[in-house]
Amino acid sequence: MLSYIKKTLRVSTTAFDDQLEALIEAAKLDLKIAGVDVSNIPTNDNLLRVAIGSYVMLHFGNCRDYDRVKTSYDEQKAQLRTATGYTDWGDNVE
């Protein structure tokens, strides 16, 4: 995931790796709070990768287009929390 995020942000140095890793984990927690199951994210799941990338973009450095990216992330999160296969709440229904 870190490699994907660095490419998204066009970061080539390792100087920010700790901060980026923390933001990736924060993104996963934010999605989890919203009801998205992030326990087993496949490395090729582009919906989750793009959502996590949007979250990191919002919180890393100075996002030039904060309102647009925030709106995009909120929409991605809303879609994930209602999409089949991205939540675990259906598993608990009797």
SVG drawing of the C-alpha trace seen along z (x, -y; Angstrom):
<svg xmlns="http://www.w3.org/2000/svg" viewBox="-32 -25 46 41">
<polyline fill="none" stroke="black" stroke-width="0.4" points="0.0,0.0 2.8,-2.4 4.3,-2.1 0.9,-2.9 0.4,-5.9 3.9,-7.3 3.2,-7.0 -0.2,-8.7 1.4,-11.6 4.5,-11.6 6.8,-11.1 10.1,-9.3 12.0,-9.8 11.7,-7.5 11.8,-10.5 8.0,-10.5 7.4,-6.8 6.5,-6.7 4.0,-9.6 2.5,-8.0 2.2,-4.6 0.5,-6.3 -1.9,-8.0 -2.7,-4.7 -3.5,-3.2 -5.6,-6.2 -7.5,-5.9 -8.2,-2.2 -9.5,-3.1 -11.7,-5.9 -13.2,-3.4 -13.6,-0.8 -15.5,-3.3 -17.8,-4.0 -18.5,-0.2 -16.2,0.8 -14.4,4.1 -10.7,3.4 -9.4,6.5 -8.4,8.3 -7.8,5.7 -6.6,7.4 -3.6,5.5 -5.5,5.2 -8.7,3.8 -8.7,0.5 -11.8,-0.9 -10.2,-0.7 -6.8,-1.8 -8.2,-4.9 -10.3,-5.7 -7.2,-5.3 -5.2,-7.4 -7.8,-10.2 -7.6,-10.1 -3.9,-10.3 -3.9,-13.1 -6.2,-15.1 -3.9,-14.8 -0.4,-14.8 1.1,-18.2 -1.1,-21.0 -3.9,-19.6 -4.3,-22.2 -7.9,-21.2 -9.1,-20.1 -12.8,-20.6 -12.9,-18.5 -10.8,-15.7 -12.7,-15.7 -16.0,-15.4 -14.6,-12.6 -13.3,-10.7 -16.7,-11.1 -18.5,-9.7 -16.0,-6.8 -16.5,-6.0 -20.3,-6.1 -20.3,-3.8 -18.0,-1.3 -20.1,-1.2 -23.2,-0.3 -21.5,2.1 -21.8,5.8 -18.6,7.4 -17.2,4.3 -19.0,4.6 -19.2,7.3 -22.6,6.2 -24.4,8.6 -22.6,11.5 -24.3,10.9 -27.9,10.8 -29.9,13.8"/>
</svg>
